[in-house]
Amino acid sequence: MADERLAAEGTAVPGAQSGRSADPGGPGGPKEAALERAGRAAGEGEAPPAGAEPAAGPGGSEPVRSAVRDDQGVRVLRIARLDRRGFGQAEVERRGRLRPVAVPYTLPGETVRAVLTDWRFKGHRIAAVQTVLERHPARIEPRCPHFGTCGGCTWQHVDYAAQVAFKTERIRDLLEAHGLPADVVRPAIGMDAPWHYRNKMEFTFAPDGAPGLNRLGHYDRPVPLDVCYIAHPHMFRMAAETAAWARAHGLPGYDKRRHEGLLRYLMVRRARSDGAVLVALFAARPPDDPALQAAARDWVARLQAAADEAGFRLAGLYWVAYGGLSDAVGYDDVRLLAGEGFLVDTLGGMRYRLLPQTFFQTNPVQAEALLEAALALAEPEPDMRAIDLFSGVGTFTLPLARKVSAAVGVELVPESVEAAWENARENAVPNVTFLADDVRRGLDRAVEHLGGRVDLLFLDPPRSGAGGKVMRKIGRLGPPVVIYVSCNPETFAPDVRELSAFGYRLVAVQPVDMFPQTAHVELVARLERAGRSSEQTPRNQAPDRS
C-alpha cells in the first residue's frame, strides 16, 4: 500500500552531514531495522486521535503547538509547513519546551504517526513516518522503487503541479521574512515533462561495484539502482553496463571510510543537441597493471557495444585516477580511452564544448528557460555596456553580448575563463572580454575596460551567495539595473537586502524549477536603482578599491 511503502522507505532517514554517520548501527543497524519494521507494520487510513484539531491547509504556516503521544509512545504529528529542504515541519514538547522536528516525505496539513529518532539533519531532529493518517490532496504514489532510500529525489510523493506551486510560495515566504516585497514573485516556471531531465549524473559505487546514488544525508551510503527516473535512459544505460562490467571483473567500489577499493565515481554527460554521451570513470589508481589494462579495454568495448545497440554516439570514455582522501572529484591523472573526448551542446543559440570537468547546467530545458527569463528581465539595448560577475564559461555573458555594445565577464577560475574565450571564438562574439580575477577586484577592472560606464550588471554567484562586500561594492558602483541569478534563495535574500541600502528596489522575481522531484528552486531577479544615471565612475576618478 502507498503509505506503508512510503513509511517503510522513509524510515531510512539521514543522520547529520558530518564526517561520520549519525547512525551508529550503520546500514541495517538496530535503529534503522526497528524503524523499518515499524513502518512495514503500520496500518493506513486510521483516524486522527480524538480531540485533534483540523489539519492546516496546503499553505498553512502557523506553528503546530502540540504533538500527541499515543499509548505506544509513538508521536502523532501535525505538519505545519515545509522547510527549505522540502521536509515537513512540526513541533514536539521536550523538557517543557516546544522544539522543531523535521519529518521527511510529508506535506503541510497532514497528520502522521511517526517515530522520533535520535538522528539530526542540519540541526533538526528527524521523525520517521510510520503512517500517514490524514493526507494532503497533492500526495501521489512515487514512481521510483528507490524513492525514500535514494537521496536523488525527495519529492516524488508530491503531484508536480503542487511542487511548482510550493516552490513559488517558498520564494514569497522567504522574501517576506527578510522584509522584501513578495508580490513581485511570478509563478515558477515548471516543466512539461519533469522526468529524465538531467544531462549529467555522478553515480557513486557500492562495495560490490554497482553504481548508485547516496542515501539522503550520507556521503558513504550508496544505494545501488536498477532504474533512475531523473537521468536520461541512455545515461543510465552506461551506468548499468558499468555495473555489469565491474561485477564481471570483481572490481570493488571505493570505501570512503577505510579509503580502500578502486571505483569511486561514474560521471555521465549527454548533449541535448545531438544525443551524444561522454563517460568518465573515476578510480583510485590508473589502469597501469596488465589486469586493469585488460579490464579497461573490456569496459570500452562493452559501453561502445551498448551505445551502438541503443543508437547513440559515444563521444568519449575517460579513466580518471584520483588518489586523494577527499570526497571531492579530482583530476590527478586523466586518460582518454576512446572517442574525441568532448561534447558540443547548445544553449541560447550558442555552442559550448563540454569536457568532464566543465560546469554546465544539468537541466538543458530549464536552463533555456532561465536564460530567456534573465534576458527578458534585463531588457538589453544595443548601446548598453554590461558586466557579468561569476561568468563561468560565458553562458550568460555571450548571449548578453550579442544584445549590447560591449560585455565583460569576471570569473575566478582560470580554466573557466579559458573556456569562455574559446566559446566566444567558436560563436563569433567579438565584443566580449573575460577577466580571470576575484569578483571584487575584477569589477574594478571591468568598469575601467568599459570606460567607466555600466548600464547593466549580471551576477550568478555560487550557493554561498555574492556576500555583503561584493553587494556593497555593486551598490556603490550603482548600475541602473542589476540582474541576479540565484541557485540558492536563502543567500539571495540577504544579498538583496544589502542593495536595498543603496536605493535599489526589487521589481521582479522569476523562479525556475531546475530540479523537479526535489525541493530545490532557482530564480532570476531584476533590481532597479531609481534616479541613478549610467555614468557611474567619472573618467578622472579612481575606481572603488574597497
matplotlib code that plots the C-alpha trace (Angstrom):
import matplotlib.pyplot as plt

x = [0.0, 1.2, 1.6, 3.1, 5.8, 6.4, 6.7, 9.0, 11.3, 11.0, 12.5, 15.9, 16.3, 19.6, 21.8, 23.8, 26.0, 29.4, 32.5, 30.7, 27.2, 24.8, 23.6, 26.0, 24.5, 25.3, 23.2, 20.9, 21.8, 19.4, 17.8, 17.2, 15.9, 13.5, 12.1, 11.7, 9.8, 7.6, 6.9, 6.0, 3.7, 1.9, -1.7, -3.1, -6.1, -6.5, -8.4, -6.6, -6.7, -9.8, -9.8, -7.2, -7.7, -8.4, -5.3, -4.0, -4.4, -1.7, -0.2, -0.6, 2.3, 1.1, 3.3, 2.0, 1.7, 1.1, 2.1, 0.1, 1.8, -0.3, -0.4, 2.5, 4.8, 4.7, 4.1, 1.2, 2.4, 0.6, 2.7, 2.6, 4.8, 7.7, 11.3, 13.8, 14.8, 11.2, 10.8, 7.6, 7.9, 6.1, 6.9, 7.2, 7.3, 10.6, 11.6, 8.7, 9.6, 8.3, 11.1, 11.1, 11.2, 11.7, 9.5, 10.7, 8.2, 5.3, 3.2, 1.6, -1.7, -1.0, -1.3, 1.2, 2.2, 6.0, 8.9, 11.1, 14.6, 18.0, 19.2, 19.7, 19.9, 21.3, 20.3, 16.9, 15.7, 14.3, 11.0, 10.4, 6.9, 5.1, 1.7, 0.0, -3.3, -4.6, -3.3, -2.7, -4.6, -1.3, 0.1, 0.7, 2.3, 6.1, 7.2, 10.6, 11.1, 14.1, 12.3, 12.7, 16.2, 18.0, 18.9, 18.5, 14.8, 12.9, 9.5, 8.2, 5.3, 4.1, 2.0, 4.1, 1.8, 1.8, 5.7, 5.8, 3.2, 5.1, 8.3, 6.6, 5.2, 8.6, 10.2, 7.4, 7.6, 11.4, 11.2, 8.6, 10.7, 13.5, 11.3, 11.3, 8.2, 6.6, 4.1, 6.9, 7.3, 5.9, 4.7, 7.6, 8.3, 7.8, 8.5, 6.1, 7.9, 9.5, 11.3, 14.6, 15.6, 19.2, 22.0, 24.7, 24.8, 27.5, 27.0, 28.9, 29.9, 28.6, 31.1, 30.2, 31.0, 27.4, 26.8, 24.2, 23.3, 24.0, 21.3, 19.9, 22.4, 25.0, 28.2, 29.2, 26.0, 25.3, 22.0, 22.5, 20.0, 18.3, 16.3, 16.5, 13.7, 15.6, 18.5, 18.1, 17.8, 20.9, 22.9, 21.6, 22.4, 26.0, 25.8, 24.1, 26.7, 29.5, 27.9, 27.9, 31.5, 32.6, 30.9, 32.4, 35.9, 35.4, 36.3, 35.3, 33.8, 35.9, 35.2, 35.2, 35.7, 38.5, 39.9, 40.3, 38.9, 39.0, 35.9, 34.9, 32.5, 31.0, 30.2, 27.9, 27.1, 24.7, 24.4, 20.8, 21.9, 22.8, 22.3, 26.0, 27.2, 30.5, 31.5, 34.3, 35.2, 36.9, 39.2, 41.7, 44.5, 45.2, 44.9, 48.7, 49.0, 48.1, 44.9, 43.5, 44.5, 42.6, 39.6, 39.7, 39.7, 36.7, 34.9, 35.4, 34.1, 31.0, 30.0, 30.6, 28.5, 25.7, 25.8, 25.7, 22.7, 20.8, 21.6, 23.6, 27.2, 29.7, 31.8, 34.4, 35.4, 37.8, 39.6, 40.4, 42.7, 42.3, 44.2, 43.2, 41.3, 38.9, 35.4, 35.6, 36.1, 39.7, 41.6, 45.1, 45.6, 43.1, 43.3, 41.1, 40.5, 38.2, 36.4, 37.2, 36.8, 34.2, 30.6, 29.2, 25.9, 23.8, 22.3, 20.7, 21.8, 25.4, 27.6, 29.7, 32.4, 32.0, 34.7, 34.1, 35.1, 33.2, 30.4, 27.2, 23.6, 22.3, 18.8, 19.0, 15.3, 15.1, 18.5, 17.0, 14.0, 16.3, 18.4, 15.3, 13.9, 17.1, 17.4, 13.8, 14.1, 17.3, 15.8, 19.2, 19.6, 22.2, 24.0, 24.4, 27.5, 27.3, 29.2, 28.6, 30.1, 30.8, 30.6, 31.9, 32.2, 30.1, 26.6, 25.0, 27.8, 27.8, 24.1, 24.0, 27.0, 25.0, 22.4, 24.6, 27.6, 30.1, 30.2, 32.8, 32.7, 34.6, 35.4, 37.9, 38.6, 41.3, 40.1, 36.6, 37.9, 40.0, 36.9, 34.8, 37.3, 37.2, 33.4, 33.5, 35.7, 33.6, 30.4, 32.0, 31.2, 33.8, 32.5, 33.1, 36.1, 36.7, 38.8, 40.3, 40.0, 38.3, 34.9, 35.7, 39.0, 37.6, 34.7, 37.1, 38.9, 35.7, 34.5, 37.8, 37.5, 34.1, 35.3, 33.6, 30.1, 28.0, 24.3, 23.6, 25.1, 24.5, 25.7, 25.3, 27.1, 27.6, 25.3, 27.1, 25.9, 27.8, 28.3, 28.0, 31.3, 30.5, 26.9, 28.0, 30.6, 27.9, 25.7, 28.5, 29.1, 25.3, 24.4, 20.8, 19.8, 21.1, 20.0, 20.7, 20.6, 20.4, 20.8, 20.1, 17.3, 18.5, 21.5, 19.8, 17.5, 20.3, 22.3, 19.3, 18.9, 22.4, 21.5, 18.3, 20.5, 21.8, 18.3, 17.7, 14.2, 13.3, 10.9, 10.6, 11.5, 11.1, 11.5, 12.5, 12.2, 15.6, 15.3, 11.8, 11.1, 13.3, 12.6, 15.4, 14.4, 16.4, 15.4, 16.3, 15.5, 15.6, 16.6, 16.5, 18.1, 15.9, 17.4, 20.9, 22.4, 24.7, 27.7, 29.0, 32.7, 34.0, 37.0, 39.2, 38.1, 39.9, 37.6, 36.5, 39.2, 37.4]
y = [0.0, 3.5, 4.8, 1.7, 1.7, 5.3, 4.9, 1.9, 3.6, 7.0, 5.4, 5.3, 8.8, 10.7, 11.5, 14.7, 15.6, 15.3, 13.2, 10.2, 8.7, 9.7, 6.1, 4.1, 0.8, 1.6, 0.1, -2.4, -1.4, -1.8, 1.6, 1.5, -2.0, -1.3, 1.7, -0.2, -2.9, -0.3, 1.2, -2.1, -3.0, 0.3, 0.4, 3.2, 5.4, 5.5, 8.4, 11.1, 11.0, 12.2, 15.9, 16.6, 20.0, 20.0, 19.9, 23.2, 23.9, 23.5, 26.9, 26.8, 28.4, 28.7, 26.7, 23.5, 23.9, 20.3, 16.7, 13.8, 10.8, 7.6, 4.8, 3.0, 6.0, 6.9, 10.6, 11.8, 14.9, 17.7, 19.1, 22.9, 23.8, 22.8, 23.8, 24.8, 21.1, 20.2, 18.4, 18.7, 20.7, 20.0, 20.7, 18.3, 19.1, 18.1, 19.1, 21.6, 23.4, 23.1, 22.0, 21.8, 18.4, 17.6, 14.9, 13.9, 12.8, 14.8, 17.8, 20.8, 19.9, 16.2, 14.2, 11.4, 8.8, 8.9, 7.7, 10.5, 9.3, 10.3, 11.4, 15.0, 16.6, 20.1, 20.9, 19.4, 16.2, 13.8, 11.9, 8.8, 8.4, 5.1, 6.0, 9.0, 9.4, 12.5, 13.1, 16.2, 16.2, 16.6, 13.3, 10.7, 7.4, 7.7, 6.4, 5.1, 1.9, 3.5, 6.6, 7.1, 5.4, 7.0, 10.7, 11.7, 12.7, 13.8, 15.0, 12.1, 11.8, 15.3, 16.0, 18.0, 21.0, 21.2, 21.0, 24.1, 25.9, 25.1, 26.5, 29.7, 30.1, 29.3, 32.2, 34.6, 33.5, 33.9, 37.4, 38.4, 37.0, 39.3, 42.4, 42.3, 42.5, 39.2, 40.5, 40.8, 37.0, 35.4, 31.8, 29.4, 28.1, 24.3, 21.6, 19.9, 16.6, 16.6, 13.2, 12.1, 15.7, 15.6, 15.8, 15.0, 12.4, 11.5, 8.0, 6.6, 3.0, 0.5, -2.0, -4.6, -2.1, -1.3, 2.4, 4.2, 7.4, 8.2, 8.0, 11.3, 13.0, 10.2, 10.6, 6.9, 5.0, 4.5, 2.9, 0.6, 1.5, -0.6, 2.4, 6.2, 8.5, 11.7, 10.6, 10.2, 6.5, 6.5, 7.8, 5.2, 2.5, 3.5, 3.1, -0.3, -1.6, -0.3, -2.2, -5.4, -4.9, -4.2, -7.4, -9.4, -8.3, -8.3, -4.6, -3.2, 0.2, 2.6, 2.6, 6.2, 5.4, 2.9, 4.5, 1.3, -0.2, 1.0, 2.5, 6.0, 7.7, 7.4, 10.7, 10.6, 13.6, 13.8, 16.6, 17.7, 18.9, 15.5, 13.0, 12.1, 10.8, 11.3, 9.0, 9.4, 6.6, 7.9, 5.4, 5.3, 4.4, 4.4, 1.3, 0.6, -3.1, -5.7, -7.0, -3.5, -2.6, -5.6, -4.6, -1.1, -2.4, -4.6, -1.6, 0.4, -2.5, -3.1, 0.6, 1.0, -2.0, -0.8, 2.7, 1.1, -1.1, 1.9, 4.1, 7.0, 8.2, 7.7, 10.9, 9.9, 7.4, 8.6, 6.9, 9.5, 8.4, 10.3, 9.1, 11.8, 11.1, 14.0, 13.1, 15.8, 14.8, 15.1, 15.1, 13.9, 11.6, 12.0, 9.4, 9.4, 5.7, 6.2, 8.9, 12.6, 13.4, 16.2, 17.1, 20.1, 21.3, 24.5, 27.0, 30.3, 29.8, 29.3, 26.3, 25.1, 22.4, 20.3, 18.2, 16.1, 18.9, 21.7, 23.3, 23.4, 23.5, 19.9, 20.5, 21.9, 22.6, 24.7, 26.3, 27.7, 29.0, 30.5, 32.3, 33.5, 34.9, 36.6, 38.3, 39.3, 40.9, 42.7, 44.4, 44.9, 47.6, 47.8, 50.8, 49.3, 48.3, 45.3, 43.3, 39.7, 38.6, 34.9, 34.4, 30.8, 29.7, 32.5, 31.0, 34.4, 36.7, 35.5, 35.7, 39.1, 40.4, 39.8, 42.3, 45.1, 47.1, 45.6, 43.0, 41.9, 38.7, 38.2, 34.7, 33.5, 30.0, 30.3, 27.2, 28.5, 31.8, 30.0, 28.0, 31.2, 32.8, 29.6, 29.7, 33.4, 32.5, 29.4, 31.5, 34.6, 37.1, 39.8, 42.4, 40.4, 40.3, 37.8, 38.6, 36.0, 37.6, 37.7, 39.5, 42.4, 43.2, 42.1, 44.5, 47.5, 46.2, 45.6, 49.1, 50.5, 48.3, 49.8, 53.3, 53.9, 53.4, 50.4, 50.2, 46.6, 44.2, 40.5, 38.2, 34.4, 33.6, 30.1, 28.7, 30.7, 33.9, 37.0, 38.2, 41.6, 43.0, 42.3, 43.5, 46.8, 47.3, 46.9, 49.3, 51.9, 51.4, 51.9, 50.4, 51.3, 47.7, 44.5, 41.0, 38.5, 34.8, 32.6, 28.9, 29.4, 31.7, 31.5, 33.6, 35.7, 37.4, 38.8, 39.8, 41.8, 43.5, 44.8, 46.5, 48.0, 50.3, 51.9, 52.7, 49.6, 48.0, 44.5, 44.8, 41.2, 37.7, 34.7, 31.3, 28.4, 24.7, 23.4, 20.1, 18.5, 15.8, 17.8, 20.9, 22.8, 26.0, 28.7, 32.2, 35.3, 38.8, 42.4, 45.2, 48.9, 51.9, 55.0, 58.3, 57.0, 57.6, 55.1, 57.3, 55.6, 56.4, 59.7, 59.2, 61.2, 59.4, 56.3, 53.2, 52.0, 49.7, 48.8]
z = [0.0, -0.8, 2.7, 4.0, 1.3, 1.8, 5.5, 5.3, 2.9, 4.6, 7.8, 6.0, 7.4, 7.2, 10.0, 10.4, 7.5, 9.1, 8.8, 10.2, 10.0, 12.8, 12.7, 14.9, 13.7, 10.1, 7.3, 8.7, 12.2, 15.1, 14.9, 11.2, 11.3, 14.1, 12.3, 9.0, 10.9, 12.4, 9.0, 7.4, 10.3, 10.3, 9.1, 6.9, 6.9, 10.7, 12.1, 13.9, 17.7, 19.5, 20.0, 17.3, 15.6, 11.8, 9.6, 8.2, 4.6, 1.9, 2.6, 6.4, 8.2, 11.8, 14.2, 15.5, 19.3, 20.2, 19.3, 20.6, 22.0, 21.7, 24.2, 22.5, 22.8, 19.1, 18.2, 16.2, 14.5, 12.6, 9.7, 9.7, 6.8, 4.5, 5.3, 2.6, 2.1, 1.4, 4.7, 6.7, 10.0, 13.3, 16.9, 19.9, 23.6, 25.2, 28.7, 28.9, 25.7, 22.1, 19.8, 16.0, 14.3, 10.6, 9.0, 5.6, 2.9, 4.4, 3.3, 5.1, 6.8, 7.0, 10.2, 10.6, 13.1, 13.4, 15.5, 16.9, 16.2, 17.7, 14.3, 13.3, 9.9, 9.6, 13.2, 13.3, 15.0, 12.5, 12.8, 10.7, 9.3, 10.1, 8.8, 7.1, 8.9, 7.1, 3.6, 1.6, -1.7, -3.7, -2.3, -5.0, -5.4, -6.1, -9.4, -8.4, -6.3, -4.7, -3.5, 0.2, 0.4, -2.6, -2.0, -5.6, -5.3, -2.2, -3.7, -5.9, -3.4, -4.5, -7.6, -10.0, -10.3, -6.5, -6.5, -8.7, -6.5, -3.3, -4.8, -5.8, -2.2, -0.7, -2.5, -1.5, 2.2, 2.1, 0.8, 3.3, 6.1, 5.0, 4.7, 0.9, -1.4, -2.1, -4.7, -7.3, -7.4, -10.5, -10.7, -11.0, -14.5, -14.4, -17.0, -19.4, -18.9, -15.4, -15.8, -17.3, -17.5, -16.3, -18.8, -16.2, -13.4, -10.9, -9.7, -6.7, -6.3, -3.8, -2.3, -4.9, -7.7, -8.6, -9.4, -7.4, -5.5, -1.9, 0.8, 1.8, 4.2, 3.9, 2.0, 2.3, 1.9, -1.8, -2.9, -5.9, -8.6, -11.2, -12.6, -12.4, -13.4, -13.5, -15.6, -19.4, -20.2, -22.3, -19.4, -17.1, -19.7, -19.3, -15.5, -15.8, -18.3, -16.0, -13.1, -15.1, -16.1, -12.5, -11.3, -14.1, -13.2, -9.4, -9.1, -5.8, -5.0, -3.0, 0.7, 1.8, 5.5, 5.1, 2.0, 0.1, -3.0, -6.7, -8.2, -6.9, -9.3, -12.7, -14.4, -17.4, -19.6, -22.6, -25.2, -25.8, -29.3, -30.8, -28.1, -27.8, -24.5, -22.6, -19.7, -17.1, -14.7, -11.5, -9.9, -7.0, -9.4, -13.1, -15.3, -15.4, -14.4, -17.1, -15.4, -15.1, -18.6, -19.9, -17.7, -19.1, -22.7, -21.9, -20.3, -23.6, -25.7, -23.5, -23.5, -27.2, -28.0, -25.7, -27.4, -30.8, -29.8, -28.3, -31.3, -29.8, -30.3, -27.6, -27.7, -25.2, -22.5, -19.8, -17.0, -14.3, -11.5, -8.2, -5.1, -2.6, 0.6, 0.0, -1.2, -3.9, -7.5, -8.5, -11.8, -10.9, -14.0, -16.9, -19.7, -22.8, -23.7, -26.7, -28.7, -29.3, -25.6, -25.6, -26.3, -28.1, -26.8, -27.3, -25.0, -26.0, -29.6, -28.6, -29.0, -26.0, -25.8, -22.7, -21.0, -17.9, -15.6, -17.5, -15.4, -17.4, -16.4, -15.8, -16.9, -20.5, -21.0, -17.8, -18.5, -21.6, -19.6, -17.0, -19.7, -21.5, -18.3, -17.4, -20.8, -20.8, -17.3, -18.3, -21.4, -23.0, -25.7, -28.5, -26.9, -23.4, -21.7, -19.4, -16.8, -15.8, -12.5, -11.7, -15.5, -15.7, -19.3, -20.6, -20.6, -19.7, -21.0, -24.6, -25.3, -23.5, -25.5, -28.7, -27.5, -26.2, -27.4, -25.1, -22.3, -19.7, -17.8, -14.5, -13.3, -10.6, -12.1, -14.9, -16.7, -17.0, -18.3, -20.9, -21.9, -22.1, -24.5, -26.6, -26.6, -27.7, -30.7, -31.5, -31.6, -33.3, -30.4, -30.8, -28.4, -25.2, -22.8, -20.0, -16.9, -14.6, -11.2, -7.9, -8.5, -6.2, -8.0, -11.3, -11.0, -10.9, -13.9, -15.8, -15.1, -16.4, -19.5, -20.2, -19.8, -16.5, -17.8, -16.7, -17.8, -16.8, -14.3, -14.2, -11.3, -10.9, -7.7, -6.1, -3.4, -0.8, -2.5, -3.5, 0.1, 1.7, 0.5, -3.2, -2.9, -1.2, -3.9, -6.6, -4.6, -4.6, -8.3, -8.8, -12.2, -13.1, -13.5, -11.7, -12.8, -10.0, -11.0, -7.8, -7.2, -3.5, -2.5, 1.2, 0.3, -2.4, 0.1, 2.4, -0.7, -2.0, 1.4, 1.0, -2.2, -0.7, 1.4, -1.8, -3.1, -5.1, -5.2, -6.2, -9.1, -10.5, -9.4, -11.7, -10.0, -12.3, -11.3, -12.4, -10.5, -10.5, -7.9, -5.4, -3.2, -5.0, -6.8, -8.6, -9.6, -11.6, -10.3, -11.6, -9.3, -10.3, -8.7, -9.1, -10.1, -11.0, -14.4, -16.1, -15.8, -12.7, -12.4, -13.9, -16.2, -13.9, -10.7, -9.4, -9.2, -5.7, -4.3, -1.1]

ax = plt.figure().add_subplot(projection="3d")
ax.plot(x, y, z, "-o")
ax.set_aspect("equal")
plt.show()
